């Protein structure tokens, strides 16, 4: 008998917290029970640990955590589970999914087959399936939904809001296309007024999502989309550039083939909307402009703009803040198997599942790391085929097993029976095979393995159709005319023959979802992404713990003193183009879509971003999202000599001064503003004067690039008369908590340096910032960077040490007023590589990260298009 599988560390915590069958009545707690105990009772940043109950006295219990800490608490602060091991969960899931089979004999057969498939995590069910199947008849087994575009009326908008709220309250994510709503300032005849516009109503949906996040244990996930013909499209693209606007939604623009043609040929693009005065408008308008036109209905042109203007605005905004994403929606529908009866109108919040109105996500993932044939050094193809085929039946049974809280969801799923089989563990399998992710060899391998999975999945669905019947809307002649099916049948004629003879049980079969939480739980690489790092640190109340990717550590143990081979590659080691080419190779064999982010370095340009987006379209991706490390550069760095100031430079300096005055509460007209003698050339305060030194219009300095626990920091230190007086910090994504706090630290530090004069302000700032610890660290020994504040202190130390060198460089090259100096921590990290090859990926390039709303650590990463915590497993998508 196979040895029972035990989970440890974060894996066990995720399992017990999210997926194990719960006992809601903690009165049942007994000595010896394994529980989750609330160790930090903070409504915003709670913390839980796994432990064993060692004593109980009434409602009071004593728990010994896995780390050895003894916690005295009450039963109300425990999470008690019925299941303690994965085996117990696998038994429950296998029986639940087999229970919908027609006869007791079939139920017994498929219980055994499903149990084999689940064993050892060969198939990892989606989160809602794992948590709900067989545990409750009330819990939905669907992760996410797309609801119809709102009817263009106050009542219609409120109805959509109600539907969204109800779904999110049950833990589901929601996608909404806003294109049905009339544009800003359009006439509303019923109230003799004008519309606030689609973007404004999107703000309402976003705001409500934020309320659900505050009121529950997890955030409600929301995707908002708009079509490229809508008059509000430019406002939609740029809305997040205004602080506080639409903060609780992901944004994507639905782009047509005609629009991309207009971009390439530099043509004008007309923004239009239906004539709202048409008598049938309220009855039939649903956001589908083509259907409206085909009905002979009038369209009102609003204005014409260059297509490239819209495209550039999308690109520039994505470059600044990773949003909006782009979905090539017309191409998506051309490829979609439901093209002839159920058009795709939006995606789920993570973008991997394009859905029609009332469509749902029905997801599970093959764990590819389990399909390595060590003896042959190849994929275990026969085993992969077996599990793939049984997995399709498993997901098809979910459709009949799940409760339906919305009748329209039930009708839609019975009509199309959409399922989404995906994968995790790809990066681990490729490392086992010695294939470098992103290489030409890897693209061939991706084509081979994902075409194999697609073939087996479609043959399985046809086989189920021969036994149970095809989905209700199946039309053999129309079905095979989709773009995807043409590729499938051209490559695998046997699939076309099987569909012709047996039918098709499911309209689509494959979806490549992010698997952040489940992938972390089972200890493999998530989704189709490379590993983020091979060695990293995790902080708990017990201190820092080193975390290792097992496959990397095993290789080093077997090859002492050697560096990891080049096929051990991380996400940030790849070029953005490598990410897109890998996505395109897999997309060819995915009938739905893929959740993936192309990671880009901080110095990635707007023009490079434009080429990347256009490459994605040319290669056949259905959508694209990038994340540029560090997001945007807020520093205004002059390259001109002080005596050669231009009017623009002066205006920029004035604007900067106004912003600083606002930050410290000083108005130009305020009688309480500090009065200082201003010299026209320097605007400086005389030495020894206690007052605020206004910023000179030109300062010179250096920018230091230092890795921090939050990602790469770009720290600019500007001098006046060889003394630091200004610090700019650029860390994290614009709009993130990290970005805001870094900006605040820079402003306060600048204020301190420019206020008063007591001779040793720089040294004092170093003293008070140095060594401040956060929730993680980078580097070792004296070169360890504890936090952003600690990085500023180290940059200041380096700046002072190199002051004479910097001054000499500026004197000899006065035009190059800003230089980038190597940071001490970066040099130390490079030296450390020779001693510890695992550090290469974890220390030299760390993706920008934000604060986790669950555990509060600096561990929220953008993984597979979804914010995921590397510390506690929290995910905004699951």
N, C-alpha and C positions, 0 to 999 in steps of 0.2 A: 504494500500500500504506500502511495506517495506521501512523503512527509508533509505535514501541515505547513502552509506558508504563513510566516509571521511578518508583520510590517513593523517598522521602527521609525523613530524620529518624526519628521514632517509627514511622511507617508501615512503613518498610523494616525496622526492627528487629523489629516484630511479625511481619511476613511471614516473615522468615528464621527467627525463633525458633520460631514456632508452626505455620506452614502450609506452608512450602516443603518439598519432598521432601529428606530428609536423607541424607547419606552418613555412616554410623556409623563408618567407618574413616578417621580423620583422617590416617593415613599417606598417603592420596591427595592431601594438600594440596600445591599447587604455587604458585610465584610468580605473582601476578596474580589469584589466587582471591579473591573477595569472601567474607568469613567474619564470624561473630560471635566476638568475642574476650572472654574473661572478664577484666575489668579490676579487679574487686574480688572476691577469692576468700574470701568470707565465707559460711559455711554457712547463716546466717540471712538476710543481706541481700546476696546476690551482685549484681554489676552486669556488664552486657555492653554492648559497643559494636560497631557495624558498621565494618569496615575492610577494607583490601586487603593481602594478603601481599606484602611487598616484598623479603623475603630468607628463605632457609631454610638451616640447617646441621644436618643430621640431624634430631633431634627438636626443635631450637630454631628458632623463627621470629620474624621481626620483622613487625609489623603496623602500618600507618599508618591511624588511624581517620578517619572522615569529618570529624571536627573538627580533624584535623591532628596529633594526638598520636601519638607513636611508642611502641609497646608491644613489649617483648621478653618472650617467653613460650615455652611449649612447645605441641606439637600437641595434647596432652591437654586444653588449655584453649581449644580452638577448637570452634565448631560449624560443620561443613562441610556445605553444601547442594549438591544436584545442580541444583536450580532456583535461578536468580538473579533471575528476572523474573516478574511476574504472567502474562505470555503463556505461559511454559513450564508454569505451573500450570494455566492454562485448557486448554491442549492435553491435559494428562494427565487432567483431570477429565472433559472432553467425551468422550474415547475410553473412559474407564473406565465412565461411565454409559451410553454407547451399546452397550457390549459385551454387554449382556444382551438386546439385541433379537434377534428370531428368525432373521433372515437377514443375510448380508453386505450386501445392498442396504439393508436397514433400518439396520444399524449405520453404514453410511457416511452415510446421510441424517441420522440423528440425531446423529452426531458433528458434522456441519456446523451443525445447528440449535442444539445445545447450545453449540457454540463461539461462535456469534453471540450467544447469550443471555448468556454469561459475559463476553464482551468488554466492556471499559470498565466492569466491575463493575456491569452492569445487574442481574444476579443474583449475590448473594454467598452461596456455600454455607455451611452451618453448619460450625463448627470441626472436628468430627471428620471430616466429609466432605472438607473441604479438605485436611486433613493425611493422610488415609488412603486415599482412593479412588485406585486405580492405583499406589499406593506400596507397599502391603503387603497380602497376603491374610490377615493376622492381626489387623490393626487394625479395631476396630469403627467403624462410621460413625454410631453413635447417641450422642447427648450424655448422655442421662439415662434413668433407669429408675424404675419403681415396682414394688416386690416385694410379695408377699402379706403381710398382717398376720401377725405371728408366731403359731404354734400356742402355746396357753397351757400350756406345759410347759418345763422346763429344756432338754430336747432341741430343742423347737421354736424357742426363743429362740436357742440356739446355731446352729441351722441358718440362721436369718435373719441372724445375725451373720456367718456364713461367706459367705453369698450377697452381703451388703452389702460385705464386705471384698474379695471377688473382683472385684466390679464397680468399686469405687473404685480398686483397684490398676491397672485398665485405663483409668482416667481418666474414668469415668462418675460422674455424680451419682445419688443414690438418694433416693426418697421412701418413708416407712414410716408407716402408720397404726397406732397403738398400742392402738386400742380393743378388740382381741381379748384383751388381757391383763387378768387379774382385778385388782380394785382393791387398794389398800393395806389390809393387815390381813385380807384375805379368807382363809378357811380353805384350807389345802393339806393334804388328808387323807392323801396318800401319804407325807408326812414328818411328819404330826401337828404342823404348824406353821402359819404364816400368811405371806401373800405380801408382798413388799416393794413391790408395786404397779407399775403401768404406767410411772409417771414415773421410778421408780428404774431400770427396765430401759432406758428412753429415755436415761438417763445413761450406761449401758453403751455403747449405740450411738454416742452423742456422743463419749465418751472414745476409742473405737476410731477414730472419724473423725479425731480429733486425732493419734493415733499414725500414721495413714496420711499425714497432712500433714507430720509430722516426718520420715518415712522417704522421702518422694518429693519431686519438684520442684514439686508443686502440691497444694493442699488437696483432700481428698475432700469433696464438698459433700453435705449431708444435710438433708432436710426431715422433721420429725416432726409428726404430726397426731393429734388425738384428737376423738372425737365429743361433741356437747353433752350426751348422756344418760349419759356415763360418770361413775361416782362420783368419779374422780380429776380431774375437769375443772378444779376450782378450783386444785388443787395444780399442775397442768400450766400453767395460765395464769400463775401467780406464781413458777414455779420459778427463773426467771432473776434474780429479785430477791435471791436468795441467791448471793453471790459464789462463783464456781467451779463452779456447777451447770449442766450442759447448755450448755457454752460453744461447742461445735462443731456446732451445728445451728440451722436456722431452725425456728420454731414457728408453727403455725396451728391454729385451732380450726374443726372442721367443724360448721357451723350449719344447722339445719333450718328449714323454713318455719314449722312448729309452734312452734319456740322463738321465732322473731321475732314471731309472733302473741302469744305469752305475754308477751314484752317490752312490746309496744305496749299490751296490755290489763292489764298488771301482775298476771299470774297466777302461781300456784305452778308449779314445774317439778320433776318427779320424776327423781332420779338412780337408775338401775337397772343390773342386770347379770344375765346368765343364771344359772340355778341350776346351779352347777358339779357338783352331785351327780347330775344327770340322766345316765342311762346312755349317751346318745348325745353327751354334751358333748365328749369328747375327739375324737370322730370327725368331727362336723359343724360345731362352732362355729368360725367364721372371722372374727368381728368384725361380721357383717351382722345387726344386731338385728332388722330387719324380716323377713328370711328365717327367723330363729330363731322369731319369733312366729308367722309364717305356717305353720310346721311344727307348731304347737300346743305348743311347748316352754315350760316355766315360766321366769318372770323374777322375780328377787328385788328388791323396792324397798329402796333403802338410806336415802334421806332426801329430803325435799322442801325446796326453797329457792325464794325469789322469783327468777323469771327475770331480773328487773332486777338482782338482786345479782350473778349471773354476768356479765351483760352489762356492768355497771358495772366489774367487775373486769377484764374484757377491755379495755374502753376506757381505764381508768386505767393499766393496764400498757402498752398501746400508746402512750399519751401520754408515759409515762416513758421508754420504751426502744425504741419502734417494734416491739415484739413483745408478744403474738402477732399475727399476721395473722389474718384471718377468710376462710374459704372457705364460700360459701353452697352447701353440698354437695348438699342435696336439690334446690334450684333447678338446680344444675349438671347433675344427672342428668336432670331433666325436659327440659332443653334439649339433652342429649347425644344424638347420633345412634345411640350404642351402648346406649341405655337398655334395650332389650329383650333383650340377651344378654350384655352385658359392662359392669357398673356401674363408675363412676368411684369409686375409694376414696381416692385421695391425689393430690397434685400432685408435680411434680419440684421440686428445691430452689429454683428461682426463681419458681415459682408459675404459670407461663404455660401449663403442659400438665397438665391433669387426666388421669389414666390409670387403667386397670384394673390388676389384678394382672398382672405381667409385661409391662405396656405400656412403650413406649419413645418417646423424642423423636426425630423425623426432620425436621430443620429446615434451612431456607434463607430468605433474605430478598431481596425486591425492593428495589432501591436507587431509591427514588422520585425522588431528586434528578436522576436521569438521564432522567426522563420529562417534561421541561419543553419545550414548544413555544414558543420565543422569538418566532417570527414572529407567532403567534396569541395570545401571552400566555395560554396555556392548558395544560392537561395534554395530553401527546401520547397521546391515548386509544388510537389504533390500535396504536401501538408497545407500550403497556402491556398491551393485550389479547394481543398476540402472545407477549410474554415470559412473561406469567402462565400462559398455556396450556402453553407448553413447559416451564415450571418445574414444573408439576404432574407431567408425565411424568418429568422428571429425578428428582424425589423418589420417585415410585413405583418407578423403577428401582433406587433405593438399597436398597429392601427385598429385591430379588433379588441385589444385588451384595455386600452386607455379609456378612462371616462371622458366624456365630452361636455364641457361646461357651456359651450356655445354650439348651437345646432348647426350654424353655418360652417363651422370647422368640420363637423361630422360629415355633412353633405359634401364638402369639398374633398375631404380625404377619401370618402367612399368613391367619389367620381374619378380620382386620379391615383390614389394610393402611392403618394410620393415618399420615398425613403432616401436616406443619405448615409451610405457606408463610406467611411474615411479611413485615415491611417494615423498612427503615431510611431515613434521609434525608427523613422527612416534614417536619421543621421547615425544612430547606433548601428543599424544594419550595414550602412555604407562603410563605417569605420571597420567593422568586422571583415568586410570584403576588401578593405584596402583601397576604396574608391574615394577620391577627393571631391567633396561636394563643390559644384560650380565648374568642374573641369569638363572638357569635351567628352571624356569617358563617362562622367556622371550623367550627362544629358542622354547619352545612349542607354545607360542603365535605367534612368527614370522612365524613358519611353518603353523599355522592355517590361519593367515590373508593373507600371500602372496600366499599360495596355493588357497585360495578363489579368490583372484584377478586374478590369472593365469587361473583358471577354467572359470570365467565369461568372461575374455578377449578372450579366445579361442572359447567359445560358440558364442560370439558376432561376431568374425571374420568369423566363419562358416556361421552364419546367413546372414551376408553381402554378402558372396560368393554365397549363394543361390539366392540372389536378383541381384547382379551385376556381378557375375563371380569370379572365383579364379584367383590368380596371374598367369602370363603366364607360368611360369616354374613348376607349381604345378603338381606333380605326386603322387597320393594318396598312392601307394604302397611304393615308396621310401621315401616319406615325413615322414611317421610314423616310419621309421627305425632309425631316429636320436636318440641319447642318451636322449635328453630332452623329446622327444615325448614318448619314452618307459616309462619313469617315469610318465609322465602326464596321459597316457592311463591306466597304471597299477593302478594308484590312482583314476582316474576319467574315467571309461569306457564310460560314456556318451559323453565325448569329442571325443573319437575315433569314436564312432558311428556317431556323428554329422559331423565329417570331411569326413567319408566314404560316407555319404548320400548327403552332401551339398557342400563339398569342403572346401577350405581355402582361404580367401581373402588376407592374409598377411603372408609372410614367417616367420617372427618373429613379436612379439607383445609387448614384455616387455623389457625395459631397465631402469636400475637404475642410472640415471645421477645425478651429483651434481646440487644442486639448490640454490647456494649461493646467487645470486642477487635476484631471484624471491622469494626465501624463506624468505630472509630478508625483502623484500618489503611487503609481506603479514603477517609478524610478527609471524612466527612459526619456529620450528626447521628445519634445512635444510637436504634434502635427507633422508638417513637412519641413520644419525649420532645422537648421544646424543647431548644435548646442550653443547656449549663450556664453558659457565659460566652463572650463574644466575644473577650476578650483575657485572657491569663493568663501566668504565668511557670512555666518548668520549669528545674530545677536539675540540672546534671550535673557531672562533674569539671571541666568547662571553665567553670563559673560559671552565671549566670542567663541563660536564653534566653527572649526574648519569643515567645509562640505566639499566632497570630492565626487566627480563623476566616475563611477566605478570602472568603466571600460578604460579610461585614461590611467587611473591609478594601477589597474591590473597590468597594463602594458609597461608602465615604469617599473613596477615590482619585478616583472619578468626580464626587463632590460635595464639593469641598474647603471646609472651614470650617463645614460643616453637621452637625447632630446626626443620629444614626441615626433613621429613622422609627419610629413606635410599633409597627409589625409586626415589628421586630427585638426579640424578647422572649425572656427566659431563664426557666428553670424556677422560680427563686425570685421572679421578678416576678409569677408567676401566683398567684392565690388557690388555696387547697386545693380549694375547690369547683370552680374552673375545671379543675383536674386531673381531678377525678372526672367532671365532665360530658363532658370529652373522652374519657376512658376508656369511659364508657357509650355514647357515640356510635359508637365503634369496636367495642365488644363486641357490639353488635347484629349485626355482620356477621362475627364470629369464632366459628366453631363449637367451638373449644377455649377458650382463655382468653388473658389478657394479663398480662405482667409489667410492672407500672407502680407507681411510688411517688408518692403525693400529698405534695408537700413543703409543710410548714407552718412559719410563723415561730415563734420561741422563745416568744412570748407567747400562742400558741394555747392555748385553755383545754380542760379536760377536757370541758366541756359542748359546746364547738365540735367536739371530736373525736367525741363521741357523735352529734351531728347529721350529721357527715360520713359516719360508718359507716352510719347509717340511710339517708342519701341514696343511698349506693352500692347498698344493697339495693333501695330503691324504684326506682332508675333501671335496674335489671337487670344490674348488674355481678355477676360470679361470685365476686369476692373483692375485698378491699381491704387495703392496707397504707399507713400514713402514716409520715413521718419528720419529727419536730418538731425544728427546728434548736436545738441546745443541750440537747435531751432533758429534763432535769429540774433544778429549782432546789433546791440543797441548802442555801442560806442560810436561817438562821432570823432574820428581820428583825422587830424589835419595833416596834409603832406606839403603845406606851404610855409615859407618863412614868415615870421611875425610881421615883418615890414611889408609883406606882399599880400596882406589880407584882402579878400574879395568881399563884396557886399553880401554874397550868400553865406560866407563863413561868419561874418559878423552877425547876420540874422540868426544863424544856427546857434551861435554862442548866446545871443540874447534869449532865444527860446529855451535853451538849457538853463539859463539863470532864472527865468520865470518858473520853470518846473521845480527847480531847487527851492526857490522862495516859497512856493506853495507847500513843498514837502516839510519845511520847517516853520510854516505858519507866518511868513513874512510877506506883506504886500508892499508894492512900490509906494503906495499912498499911506501906508500905516504909520501913524506918529510914533509907534513903539519900535519901528524898525531901527536897527543899529545904524548910527550915522558915522561914516568913515570918510576921511579925505580921499577922493578918487583922483588918481593920476591918469590922464588920458591914455597913456601908453601901457601902464601896468595894472591899474585898478587894484593895487595891493595895499595892505595895511602896514603902516610903519612898524618896524621892529619894536617889540615890547608893548605894543598897544593891545589891550584886551578888547577884542571885537571880532566880527566875522569878516574874513577876507573874501570879497566877492571874486568870482571866478574870472581870471584873465581870459581874454578871447582866444588866446593860443597857449596851449601847454604842450610840453613834450614828455615822452616817457617810453615805457615798454609794456608789451603784453606777454604774460606768462601763461603757458599752457600746462595745467597741473591736473592729474587724475584725482578725483575725489570719490567718496562713496556714492555720490549722486550722479556721477558721470564726469565728463571732461569739463573743467572750469577754465575760462579764458579771463584772466585777471589783469586788467590794465591799470598801471600805476603811473600817474602823470606828476611831473615835478614843476615847482616854481623855485627858481634860484637854487637848483640842485637839492631841493627838499620835497619829499612827497606831500602833495596837498589834495590829491583826488584819486579815488579808486572806483573803477567800474567792474562789476561782476556779471558775467554771462554764463549761467549754468541752467540747464534744463530747458524744457519746452515752454514757449510763451503761453501764459495763462495758467501754468502749473503753480502749486504752492512753493515748490523749490525755486522757481524763477522769481516769484514775488519776494520770497525771503532773502534771496541772494541780492536782488536789487536794493532791498531795504538795508541790508548790511553794508553795501557799497555806499549808499547815501549817508548813513549814519557815520561811517568811518570817514568819509570826505568831510562831513560837518565837523567832526572832532579835529581833523587835521588842519582845518582852515579857521578854527575859532580859538582866538587867544594865542598866547605865545609863552610857553614855559620851558622851551629848549629841548625837551626830550619826548615830544608827543609820539613820534614814530616808534620809539623804543617802548613807550607805555602801551601803545596799541598792540605791538607784537606780544608783549608780556601778557596782556589780558585775553588775546585771541588764541595764543599758542596752547595746544594741548586740549582745547575744548573737544569733548567726545560726542559722537552722535550714535547712530544705530548701525554703523559699519565702519570699516577702515580699509585703507589701501596701502600696500607697502609694509615694510618691516623695520624694526629697530628705530634708529634716529630719523629715518626717512618715512616713517609711517605717517600717513595723512588721515587724521581722525574725523575731519569734518570740513565743511566749506570755510568756516572761520579759521580752522587750523591751516588750511591751504593759503588763506590770505596772509597769515603770519609768516609762513614759509616764503611766499612770494616777496613780502616786504624785506625779509632777511636777505634773500638773494639780491633784491634790488639795491639795498644798501651796500652789499659786498661788491657789487659790480658797478657802483655809481661812477667811478673814475673811467671804467671801460666804456660805459654808456655815454658819458660826457664826451669822451674822445671820439666815439663813433659819430655822434651828432655833429661835433665840430667839423669833422672831416667830410661829412655828407649831410649838409644842412637840409636838403630837400627831404630826406628820409627821416621824418620826425618821429616815426613810430617803428619800433623794432620788436621782434619776438625773441626773447631770451629763453634758453633751456631752463626749465625748473629743476630744482635739486631733486625733488621726488621723482620726476620723470627719468633723470639720469640714474638715480638709485635703482628704479624699477628695471631699467635696461640691464644694469649690472647684475641684478638679482636673477635674471633669466638664466645665466650660466650655472647658478647654483640650484635653481628649481625650475625645470622646464614647464611645470604646470602653470607657473605664474605668467608666462607669456600671454596667454589669452585672458587671464583674469585681471592683470594689472596694467598692461600697456594701453588697452582700449576698453573702457567701461561705458556702456550705453547710458545715456542720461536716464535718471529715474526720479520718481516722485514719491510723496508720502502715501503710504497705504491707509485708506480710511478704516480698515479693520484693525490692524495691529499697530499702526502708527510708525512703522519702521520705514527707512528709505529704501524700499524694495519693490516699488511699483514700476514694472517694466512694460514697454510696448511690445508684446509678443503675439505674432500671428494676427495683428490688427486689433488686439484686445489688451487692455490694461490688466496685468496679472502680477500678483505679489509673490516674489521669490521666497519670502520668509514664511508667510502663513498660508499661502495657496489661494488667497482671495482673488476672485476674478470678476470683472465687471460684465462679463458675457455669460458666465455659467450660473 
